[in-house]
Amino acid sequence: MPERPDISTTVLLLHDGLASLLQNLRDDGYLLVGPTVRDGAIVYDQLRGIEDLPAGVGDEQAPGHYRLRPRADQALFGYAVGPQSYKREFFPPSIRLFQLRRGANGPVLMSEPPVERKIALIGSRSCELQAIAVQDRVFVAGQHVDADYASRRRGVFVVAVHCGEPGGTCFCASMGTGPRASGGFDLALTELLSGGPHRFVVEVGSEAGADLLARVEHAPASEADLAAASAVTAAAIANMGRHMDTRDIKSLFYANQEHPRWAQVAERCLGCTNCTLVCPTCFCSTTVDTTDLAGETATRERRWDSCFTLDHSYVHGGSVRPSLRARYRQWLTHKLASWIDQYGTSGCVGCGRCITWCPVGIDITEEAAALRADAPPA
């Protein structure tokens, strides 16, 4: 058997070693969820193994633009993040909260059981892990714990990837959320494609990760491999598609609630909710009650919603935010300012999805820069 590595050590896996690692996770009962190609995009879905990863597939991203493109190599993680995030694994688009059934002595409450599963996230980027940490603060770190979210978060094994391929809309380096994962993983890979065979430098982040590697053929990482791995993330920082100046950003937004830029961006915004749906940290939801035709059961569901929908801020008499100007301002100010007051961190991890998947190409880094351009000098 291979030697069991210590936590924080690095080892080297070849392509076949990664295939064996994924197979061992499956043998241990884990459902593998990771990147694969479907419908012209790289999405997160159930994987059978290494054969389902997007080998030789890259992407190009710009405001309102996403296309897959073939690569000249067989990189498994040679792309930036796609339209989906791992948010849907812990905060699903729709869940049943409870059901009431007519009983002989009155309504009977049928509570939903906790989710029991073992799931392994494959290929998680640093921005994804930071987004999960943000949602953890929202759903489980406060006084009121969301039971469904908590049950889905238990028993998760994370195989992260230190990013080497930022997209044209990425700005994680600005937000301090990447491209190198700093924690939240059991194993973290850096994919190396030159200077030797297709291989992965693997950082051990937990006892569970060390235990798994003890069953997979691996070798010590050489100094050359470690240097090459560092160069991968250094190049990613140098090639970021976007930048956001975060200096005193909370005060910047609070001081510009009536800035004319909000009206200008509202002229372009469609209110389509794409930005909030693709965002890995947004957590707006609504509840929907339904009854069957016989009147025997009533069901309450929680579904994703968006602060861009008119009804989301509805109170008796109408919506608090009837205009797109008000709704866009609410979203971006919450994301980059009031979230810091609520949860001690920004609600943006710099993944760039909201820019890529906005049909009219609204760029939040551009909007923040426009506010700062008119701010008085400090």
C-alpha positions in Angstrom: 0.0 0.0 0.0 1.2 3.6 -0.7 2.5 5.5 2.3 -0.1 7.7 4.1 0.9 11.4 3.7 0.6 13.9 6.5 -1.8 16.9 6.4 -0.4 19.9 4.6 2.1 17.8 2.7 2.1 17.6 -1.1 2.4 14.5 -3.3 2.2 13.8 -7.0 -0.6 11.9 -8.8 -0.5 10.8 -12.4 -3.6 10.7 -14.6 -4.3 7.1 -13.7 -3.8 7.9 -10.0 -6.6 10.6 -10.2 -8.9 8.0 -11.9 -8.1 5.6 -9.0 -8.8 8.3 -6.4 -12.3 9.0 -7.9 -13.0 5.3 -8.1 -12.1 4.9 -4.4 -14.5 7.7 -3.5 -17.3 5.9 -5.4 -16.4 2.6 -3.7 -16.7 4.4 -0.3 -20.3 5.3 -1.2 -19.7 8.9 -2.3 -21.8 10.5 -5.0 -19.4 12.3 -7.3 -20.5 15.7 -8.4 -18.2 17.8 -10.6 -17.7 19.4 -14.0 -18.9 17.8 -17.2 -20.0 19.0 -20.7 -23.7 19.3 -21.3 -25.8 21.5 -23.6 -22.9 23.6 -24.8 -21.6 24.5 -21.3 -19.5 23.0 -18.5 -22.0 22.2 -15.7 -21.9 20.4 -12.4 -23.5 17.0 -12.5 -23.1 13.4 -11.3 -19.9 11.8 -12.5 -19.2 8.2 -13.1 -15.4 8.8 -12.9 -12.6 10.6 -14.6 -14.0 9.8 -18.1 -16.8 12.3 -17.5 -14.5 15.3 -16.8 -14.2 17.9 -19.6 -10.9 16.7 -21.1 -9.5 19.0 -23.7 -12.3 21.5 -23.3 -11.8 25.2 -22.5 -14.1 28.2 -22.6 -14.1 31.9 -23.5 -16.1 34.3 -21.4 -16.9 38.0 -21.7 -19.8 40.2 -20.6 -22.9 38.5 -22.0 -20.8 35.9 -23.8 -19.9 32.2 -23.1 -18.6 29.7 -25.5 -16.8 26.3 -25.2 -13.6 25.9 -27.2 -11.3 22.9 -27.8 -7.9 23.0 -26.2 -4.7 21.7 -27.7 -4.1 19.5 -24.7 -6.1 17.1 -22.6 -6.5 19.3 -19.5 -9.3 18.1 -17.3 -9.7 21.5 -15.5 -8.7 23.9 -18.3 -11.7 26.1 -18.0 -13.2 28.9 -15.8 -16.4 28.4 -13.8 -19.6 27.7 -15.8 -23.2 28.8 -15.2 -23.8 26.5 -12.2 -22.3 26.5 -8.8 -22.2 24.0 -5.9 -24.9 26.2 -4.2 -27.6 23.9 -5.7 -26.2 20.9 -3.8 -26.8 22.5 -0.4 -29.4 25.1 -1.1 -31.5 23.4 -3.9 -33.7 25.4 -6.3 -36.8 23.8 -4.8 -37.4 21.7 -1.7 -40.5 20.5 0.2 -40.6 22.0 3.7 -43.5 20.0 5.0 -46.9 18.5 4.1 -50.2 18.6 6.0 -52.6 15.7 5.5 -56.2 15.4 6.6 -56.5 13.0 9.5 -59.4 11.6 11.4 -58.7 14.0 14.3 -57.4 17.0 12.3 -54.4 17.9 10.2 -51.3 15.7 10.5 -48.0 17.4 10.0 -45.6 15.3 7.8 -42.1 16.8 8.4 -39.3 16.3 5.9 -36.5 13.9 7.1 -32.9 15.1 7.0 -31.0 14.4 3.9 -28.7 11.4 4.3 -26.0 11.1 1.7 -22.3 11.1 1.1 -21.2 13.6 -1.6 -17.8 14.4 -3.1 -17.3 17.7 -4.8 -14.8 17.3 -7.6 -12.9 20.2 -9.1 -14.1 22.9 -6.7 -12.3 26.2 -7.4 -11.3 28.5 -4.6 -14.1 31.0 -5.4 -16.5 28.1 -5.0 -15.2 27.1 -1.6 -15.3 30.7 -0.5 -18.9 30.9 -1.7 -19.8 27.8 0.3 -18.2 29.4 3.3 -20.3 32.5 2.8 -23.5 30.5 2.6 -22.4 28.5 5.7 -22.5 31.8 7.6 -26.0 32.5 6.4 -27.5 29.1 7.0 -25.7 27.4 9.9 -23.4 29.9 11.7 -26.2 32.1 13.1 -28.7 31.7 15.8 -31.3 30.1 13.5 -29.9 27.0 11.7 -31.5 25.9 8.4 -31.9 22.2 9.1 -32.1 21.1 5.4 -28.9 23.0 4.5 -27.1 21.6 7.6 -28.0 18.0 6.7 -26.8 18.5 3.1 -23.5 20.0 4.3 -22.6 17.0 6.5 -20.3 14.4 5.2 -19.0 16.3 2.2 -15.6 15.4 0.7 -14.0 18.1 -1.3 -11.4 17.6 -4.1 -10.4 21.2 -4.9 -8.5 22.5 -7.9 -6.1 25.5 -7.6 -7.2 27.5 -10.6 -4.9 28.0 -13.6 -7.5 29.2 -16.1 -9.3 32.4 -15.1 -12.0 33.5 -17.5 -12.4 36.9 -19.1 -14.9 38.0 -16.3 -13.0 36.5 -13.3 -11.8 38.8 -10.5 -11.2 36.5 -7.5 -7.8 37.9 -7.0 -9.3 41.3 -6.3 -11.7 39.8 -3.7 -9.0 37.7 -1.9 -10.9 34.5 -2.8 -8.5 32.8 -5.2 -7.1 31.5 -7.5 -5.4 29.3 -4.9 -7.7 27.6 -2.4 -6.6 28.4 1.2 -8.8 25.9 3.0 -12.2 24.1 3.0 -10.9 21.0 1.1 -9.8 17.5 1.8 -7.5 17.4 -1.2 -6.4 20.2 -3.5 -5.0 19.6 -7.0 -2.8 21.6 -9.3 -2.9 20.3 -12.8 0.4 20.2 -14.6 0.5 19.7 -18.4 4.1 20.5 -19.3 7.6 19.5 -18.2 6.6 15.8 -17.9 3.6 13.6 -18.0 0.0 14.8 -17.3 0.1 15.0 -13.5 -1.3 16.6 -10.4 0.4 18.1 -7.4 -1.9 17.3 -4.5 -2.1 19.1 -1.2 -3.5 17.2 1.7 -6.1 19.3 3.7 -7.6 16.8 6.1 -7.3 13.4 7.7 -9.9 12.1 5.4 -7.9 13.2 2.4 -4.7 11.6 3.8 -6.6 8.3 4.4 -7.9 8.3 0.8 -4.4 9.0 -0.7 -3.0 6.1 1.4 -5.1 3.8 -0.9 -4.0 5.5 -4.2 -0.6 5.2 -5.9 1.3 8.4 -5.5 4.8 9.7 -5.3 6.6 12.6 -3.6 6.3 15.9 -5.4 9.7 17.2 -6.6 10.9 20.7 -6.2 10.4 21.2 -9.9 6.8 20.1 -9.6 6.1 22.4 -6.6 7.6 25.3 -8.6 5.5 24.5 -11.6 2.4 24.3 -9.4 3.1 27.8 -7.9 3.6 29.1 -11.4 0.2 27.9 -12.4 -1.6 30.1 -9.9 0.8 33.0 -10.3 -0.1 33.0 -14.0 -3.8 32.9 -13.1 -3.4 36.0 -11.0 -1.6 37.8 -13.9 -4.3 36.8 -16.3 -7.4 37.8 -14.4 -10.1 39.2 -16.8 -11.4 41.8 -14.4 -10.3 43.8 -11.3 -12.4 45.4 -8.5 -11.0 48.0 -6.1 -12.3 47.0 -2.7 -10.8 49.8 -0.6 -13.5 51.0 1.8 -16.1 49.6 -0.6 -18.9 49.4 2.0 -18.7 53.2 2.7 -18.5 53.8 -1.1 -21.8 52.2 -1.7 -23.5 53.6 1.4 -22.5 57.1 0.3 -23.8 56.8 -3.2 -27.4 55.6 -2.8 -28.7 58.4 -5.0 -25.9 58.3 -7.6 -27.2 58.8 -11.2 -25.4 55.6 -12.2 -28.2 53.5 -10.7 -30.7 55.0 -13.2 -28.2 54.5 -16.1 -27.7 50.8 -15.3 -31.5 50.4 -14.9 -32.0 51.5 -18.5 -30.0 48.4 -19.6 -31.1 45.9 -16.9 -33.8 43.5 -18.0 -34.7 42.3 -14.5 -34.3 38.8 -15.8 -32.7 37.5 -12.5 -29.9 35.7 -14.3 -27.2 37.4 -12.1 -28.8 36.1 -8.9 -29.5 32.7 -10.2 -25.9 32.0 -11.3 -24.4 33.7 -8.2 -22.9 31.1 -5.9 -23.8 33.1 -2.7 -27.3 34.6 -3.4 -29.9 33.0 -1.2 -33.2 34.8 -1.8 -36.1 32.4 -1.6 -39.9 32.3 -1.4 -42.4 29.9 -0.1 -45.2 28.4 -2.2 -48.3 26.6 -0.7 -50.3 24.2 -2.8 -53.2 21.8 -2.1 -54.5 18.8 -4.0 -57.8 18.9 -5.8 -59.4 16.7 -3.1 -58.4 18.9 -0.3 -56.6 16.0 1.4 -53.1 17.4 1.5 -51.4 20.8 1.6 -47.7 21.2 0.7 -45.3 24.1 1.4 -42.2 24.4 -0.8 -39.2 26.7 -0.7 -38.1 27.9 -4.1 -35.3 30.1 -5.3 -36.3 33.7 -5.7 -34.5 36.9 -6.6 -34.4 40.5 -5.3 -35.0 41.5 -8.9 -38.6 40.1 -8.9 -41.3 42.7 -8.1 -43.0 40.4 -5.6 -39.9 39.7 -3.5 -40.2 43.0 -1.7 -44.0 43.0 -1.6 -45.7 44.1 1.6 -49.3 45.1 2.1 -50.0 47.7 -0.5 -47.3 47.0 -3.0 -43.6 46.4 -3.6 -41.0 48.3 -1.6 -38.8 48.4 -4.7 -41.1 49.0 -7.7 -38.3 50.2 -10.1 -35.4 48.3 -11.7 -33.2 51.1 -10.4 -34.1 50.3 -6.8 -33.8 46.6 -7.3 -30.4 46.7 -8.9 -29.2 49.1 -6.3 -30.5 46.7 -3.6 -28.7 43.7 -5.1 -25.3 45.3 -5.6 -25.3 47.3 -2.4 -26.2 44.1 -0.5 -23.6 42.1 -2.3 -20.7 44.5 -1.8 -21.7 46.5 1.3 -24.5 45.5 3.7 -23.5 41.8 3.5 -20.3 42.9 5.3 -22.4 44.3 8.1 -24.6 41.2 8.3 -22.1 38.4 7.9 -18.6 40.0 8.3 -17.7 39.3 4.7 -18.5 40.4 1.2 -21.2 38.6 -0.7 -19.1 38.5 -3.8 -16.3 36.0 -4.5 -15.2 37.4 -7.8 -16.3 34.4 -9.9 -17.6 36.7 -12.7 -20.7 34.6 -13.4 -23.1 37.6 -13.1 -21.1 39.4 -15.8 -20.9 36.4 -18.2 -24.5 35.4 -17.9 -26.1 38.9 -18.0 -27.8 39.1 -21.4 -26.9 42.8 -21.8 -23.4 42.4 -20.3 -23.7 44.5 -17.2 -20.4 44.3 -15.4 -20.4 44.8 -11.6 -16.7 45.7 -11.6 -17.5 48.5 -14.1 -20.4 49.7 -11.9 -18.3 49.8 -8.8 -15.6 51.7 -10.6 -18.1 54.2 -11.9 -19.2 55.0 -8.3 -15.6 55.3 -7.2 -14.7 57.6 -10.1 -17.1 60.2 -8.8 -16.1 59.8 -5.2 -14.2 62.7 -3.6 -10.6 61.9 -3.0 -9.8 60.5 0.5 
